[in-house]
Each structure stands twice: as structure tokens, then as C-alpha cells.
Amino acid sequence: MKLINQLFLVFGLLLSSTMYSQKKIIIGVHGGVNYSSLRFENDEVSEHDSEFDYLYGLNTNIYLNDKFSLQTEINYERKRVSVFSPEFIFNNQTYKSFRVYDLYEFVTIPLTVQYDFSKKSPFYVKGGIFVSFFLKARERTNNREWSNDLSQYFSVLDSGVSLGVGKMFYLSEYASFFLEIRNHLGIKNIESEAHFDYTKTNSLGFLMGCKFKI
């Protein structure tokens, strides 16, 4: 939690420093769900299934002109995947099928360039990069309790490419609501002890939120 508080403080300081410029600034809050998966170099473990979890955070747009803005966020997000093991026999005993869930927790900061079409066609697209700071990794079997923290087996950082598309709903001159679909494609191996040549993340997010002009 200390890291999260420090990152929120940095986010606030950056925002307050830009308020004295002549740029149009939009701030907001958002939340949603993500659908995450892992990519492995080893095809034998590719049977991992994608799972849904959630994220939430703060966002800001600093407009360079009427169309283009620099957009950044600070998010707490959870990425979950699972693997199913069918019934198997060991030492002449039959074991029932089970599912193992892996849960990864991050603080994620995307930095993107956003292009707004127009108020008459209130869609936007954006692209850039993201950096994720690893908080915790846990696993559980079926509906049992989550395990202890396993983050020592993973890298401190994840990073990759961020792409998204969304639509604005203008409520007034100063407030708006938005819906967005985005994808974060990890390009960094998240394992600190390489069991495979690489393990990389991918997360498809479905977000909604509010923005306010300041």
C-alpha cells in the first residue's frame, strides 16, 4: 500500500504542476473489468484459460490542441488466469478434476497519445505504452483460500504496448461520461526465475468513467 500511496502522490503533483499552464486539462475516475491471459514460449503450458477480474484508477488528459492530448492514468488492477486439470490416477488412486487460479496484482501507469474525432462524432483512439509495478502474486485450487504471496518468483516490472478506443458522452461543458475498450500487450518476461524462455501478459479491458474539465 505504501507504493500505491507514493504513486498517487506523484500523480497529484504532476497534475497540480500542469494546472498553471495554458493547456486544457481534463481529470477523471474510472473502473471496469479486464480479461487477462498469459503467453508462454513453451506451447505445452498454453492451455491456461483467461479469466475476468477488475481495475480502477484516476486519469488525466492534457490537451495539446483540439484533437490531440497526452493521457496518463494510475490504476490498481488484478489479472487472473486459470488452468484446468482433469481427473487423473496416481498410485492407483483416482483424483477428481480441479482448477488452479493464478492472481497477479499491479499498479499500472499507461502513457498514451489520444486523438478525439469531434463532438459530433465523439469517438477517440489512443496508443502508447504502459508500465506495471508488481504488488503481489497468489494462487488457489478451486474455491480454497488464496495462497501466501508468491511475488518473489516474478519480476518487479511489467511493460508493453497500450491501444484503445472509446466514446465520450457529454453531460455538460465541464463533465462527461466515457466507455472504453483497451488492450495491454506485455512485451517483458514477468518471471524472475525463468521456468520457460518467457512468460508475458495480455489484458483486454472494458472501462467506464467520468471526466471533468478544470
ZIDAWO-V842072 format. One record per residue. N is the residue number from 1. PHI is phi in whole degrees, 0 to 359 (* if undefined). NEAR is the number of other ideal C-beta (glycine too) atoms within 10 Angstrom. D_FIRST is the distance of its C-alpha to the first C-alpha in whole Angstrom. Layout:
# ZIDAWO-V842072
N;PHI;NEAR;D_FIRST  N;PHI;NEAR;D_FIRST
This chain:
# ZIDAWO-V842072
1;*;6;0  2;300;6;4  3;298;11;5  4;299;13;5  5;297;9;6  6;295;11;9  7;291;17;10  8;295;15;11  9;295;10;12  10;299;12;14  11;301;19;15  12;294;12;17  13;294;10;19  14;297;13;20  15;294;16;21  16;294;9;23  17;291;9;25  18;277;14;26  19;293;10;27  20;272;7;30  21;276;9;32  22;270;4;34  23;282;14;32  24;286;14;32  25;235;16;28  26;239;19;26  27;240;17;23  28;195;20;22  29;234;12;19  30;205;20;20  31;198;13;19  32;170;19;21  33;239;16;21  34;233;25;21  35;240;16;24  36;252;25;23  37;214;18;25  38;243;20;25  39;243;13;28  40;243;17;30  41;292;13;33  42;273;11;34  43;295;7;36  44;291;7;36  45;251;13;33  46;284;11;33  47;278;10;33  48;302;18;29  49;262;13;29  50;287;16;27  51;223;18;25  52;269;12;23  53;208;17;19  54;228;13;17  55;210;21;15  56;203;13;15  57;179;22;14  58;245;17;16  59;218;22;19  60;212;20;22  61;241;24;26  62;249;19;28  63;279;17;31  64;272;13;34  65;203;9;37  66;292;10;37  67;251;12;36  68;256;15;34  69;215;22;30  70;270;17;27  71;236;22;24  72;222;18;21  73;216;22;17  74;227;19;14  75;234;23;13  76;262;17;11  77;220;23;13  78;241;19;14  79;245;28;18  80;232;22;20  81;225;20;23  82;212;15;26  83;222;15;29  84;259;11;32  85;245;13;34  86;288;8;38  87;302;9;40  88;217;11;41  89;246;8;43  90;218;7;43  91;54;5;45  92;65;5;47  93;245;7;45  94;264;8;43  95;252;12;40  96;291;9;38  97;294;10;36  98;209;14;33  99;236;14;30  100;255;14;27  101;256;18;23  102;249;19;21  103;237;20;17  104;239;26;15  105;246;19;12  106;224;25;11  107;255;19;10  108;243;24;14  109;237;19;16  110;274;24;19  111;228;13;22  112;227;21;25  113;256;13;29  114;249;21;30  115;243;12;34  116;264;20;35  117;288;13;38  118;186;9;39  119;290;10;39  120;288;5;42  121;235;9;40  122;280;15;37  123;259;12;35  124;215;20;33  125;232;14;32  126;207;22;29  127;204;15;29  128;172;16;27  129;232;14;24  130;221;23;20  131;232;16;18  132;242;27;15  133;261;15;12  134;291;18;12  135;258;17;9  136;199;15;11  137;227;20;15  138;218;17;17  139;214;18;20  140;209;15;23  141;251;12;26  142;52;10;28  143;254;7;26  144;287;10;25  145;292;8;22  146;293;12;19  147;286;13;19  148;292;10;17  149;298;12;14  150;246;15;17  151;292;16;15  152;295;8;17  153;269;12;20  154;233;18;18  155;291;16;18  156;291;10;15  157;235;12;16  158;236;24;18  159;205;18;21  160;173;19;24  161;256;15;26  162;242;23;25  163;227;14;28  164;204;20;28  165;217;14;31  166;206;19;30  167;223;14;32  168;264;17;32  169;235;12;34  170;279;13;34  171;268;12;34  172;198;8;36  173;295;7;36  174;246;11;32  175;224;14;30  176;209;19;30  177;240;14;29  178;220;19;28  179;238;15;28  180;212;19;27  181;241;14;28  182;218;21;26  183;228;16;26  184;249;26;23  185;259;15;25  186;288;23;24  187;241;12;26  188;247;16;24  189;292;17;24  190;269;23;21  191;272;16;22  192;275;12;22  193;246;8;25  194;287;10;27  195;281;10;29  196;231;12;30  197;299;10;31  198;200;15;28  199;226;21;26  200;234;18;25  201;261;23;23  202;211;18;24  203;217;28;23  204;259;16;25  205;250;22;23  206;239;14;25  207;238;22;23  208;218;14;24  209;185;20;23  210;239;15;25  211;232;20;26  212;224;14;27  213;278;15;29  214;238;11;29
